[in-house]
Amino acid sequence: MSEPTLPLGGTSFEGLVEVREIGPQGMITLRGDLSAPEVSAAVTDLTGQPLPDRRGANTAGDTGLLWMSPDELLILVPYRQAGSAVDRLNAALAGQHCLVVNVSDMRALFQLRGTQIRDVLAKLAPVDFAPEALPAGELRRTRFAQVAAGVWLVDDSTARVFCFRSVAEYMFNLLSTVADPDSFVGFHVK
């Protein structure tokens, strides 16, 4: 088995917040009836996380469940376990109308950390990043400039952003530009 490579080699930028490419991250798309008890049991058994509510991000480290739409989850597992996790889910969901696909190598994942995280993110997306509008543990699918992306806050000073691997460099450059110290806004600073 070859070693996984990150699209940008783990690059980082230090500014208003730290922007860091992280991973590799195992990611599995599951499409199906999320209200089916078999689906809930299979994904909870796999990750140890409860099925998220609408727009929820139930994560712990590199494991978790992200609500992507009424019939779609993005399942996070350690990278090297993604293949066996797909097999395990397919076995547990045999007879269910669903699709389970390992999408780990088609995604890039970034972590942003710092006290100005909400200001930095708000510069790029048409999303209300106020704490009451986007609390930690809630996912948003949106666009960052010209790129489709997903974002969730792990806590008040840490966010994760994922996008397609093919636009990883563009996304990193966007995130680094809006995190530049000369672009300070101060709207969400306490």
N, C-alpha and C positions, 0 to 999 in steps of 0.2 A: 504494500500500500504506500502510495506516495504521501509525502507530507503536505498538509494543507497550506496554502499561502493566502495571506490577506491581500486584497486588491492593491493596497498602498503600503504594504509592509509594516503596518502598525504605527504609522506616522502620527504626530501630535502637534498641537499649537497651544501656546500659553498666552492668554490675553485677559479679557474681562472674565472669561471662564476658560477652563482647560478643555480643549477639543482633542479627543483621542480615538483613533480607529481601534476597535477591540474585536476580539474573536480569536480564532474561528468559532462560530456559534452554530450549533445544530438547530435547524429550523424546518418544521414540518407543517405543510398546509393540510388541514382537514376540512373538507366540504361535506356537509350532511345535515341531518336533523339534530340540532344541538339540544333539543328538548327530549330526545330519546334517552331513556335511562342507561342503555348500553354505551352510548357515546360518552355520557358524563362519567360513568364508571371506568371506562377504558382510559380516558385522558387523565382523570384524577389518580387512578392507579399508576399510570406511567410517570406523572410529574410530582405527585404529592400535593398538588394545588387544586383548590376547588374550581369548578367551572365558573368563569367570570360572568358577571352581569354585563348588560349592554355597555360597550366601550370600556370594559374592564381589562386590567393588566395585572394578573395575579402571578407574581414572579418571586423567585428567591435565587439569587446568583444567576447561573446560566440555565436555570430550569424555570418553566412557567407556561402559562396559558394567556394568550392575547385574543380578545374578541375583535374579529375583523369585520364581521357582518352577521346578519341573523342566521346565516347558514355556514359560517366560516370561522375557524380558529387558526391562529398561528401558534404552534406548539414549540417551545424552546426546550432543548435538551443539550447535554454536552455534545460537542461536535462528533466525536468518535462513536457516539451511541445512536446517531441519527438513523443509520441504516437498520440496525436491529430494532429500533423504536418503531419504524415504519412496519416492519414484519410483525412486531408484537401487536400494533394497532390493527393491522389487517386481519390477524387471527382473532382478536377480540371482537372485531366488528363484522365478522363473516356473516353474510345474510342481510346486513344493513346496506341501504343505498347510500354509499359514501365514496369519497375519493380521498386517498391519503398519499401525499407526495413529499419526498425529501427535496426541499428548496434551499438547503444550506449554502450551496455553492453559487447561487444566483443572487445572493443578498450581501450587502455590506452593512456593518453595524458600527455606530459611533456612540461614544459616551461624552457627555458634556457635564462638567462639574464646576460649581462656583455659586456664589451668592447672587449673581446677576443673571442666572439661567433664564428666567422668564423674559427679561428684556431682550436678551440675545435671540431667543427663539421667536419672539413676537415680531422681529424685524423681517422675518422670512415667510411667515405663514398667515393666512387669513383665519386665525384662531385666537380666541380670547384666552390668553395665558394667565389671567388673574387667578390667584389661588382658589377663589370660590367657584370659578368657571372650569378650571382644570386642576383638580386635586391630584396629589400623588396617587398612583395606582389606576389612573384613567388614561386610556389610549385615544389618540386622535389619528385618523388617516387624513392626509391633507396634501398640499403641495408646498414645497420649499422652493420659491422662485419657479423654475421650470421643471422641477423633479417631483414625482409622486413619492411620498414618504409616509412613514408612521412614526409617531413620537409618544413616549410616555415618561412621566416623572417617577423615578424610583423613590425619591424623597424630595424635600424642598430645595436641595442643591445639586441633584443629580438627575439627568435626563438621558434617555437612550433614543436614538434616531436610527431607523433602518430605511434602506432604499435598495434599488437594484444595483448589483455589482458594476454594471456597465457605466453607471454615472457616479461611482464612488469618488473619483477625483473632483468632479464638478461639485458634489455635495461637500466634500472636505473644504474646498476653496470657499464655498458659500459660508459655511459655518465659521471658518477662520476669519473671513472678512467681517462678518457681523460681530465677531468676538474681539476685533481689534480694539485696543484701549482708546484710540482716538474716536471711536464711534459710540462712546458712552451716552446713554439716554437718561437713566436714573428713574424711570417711571415706577418700577416695582421695588426699588431699594427702600428699606425701612430705616 
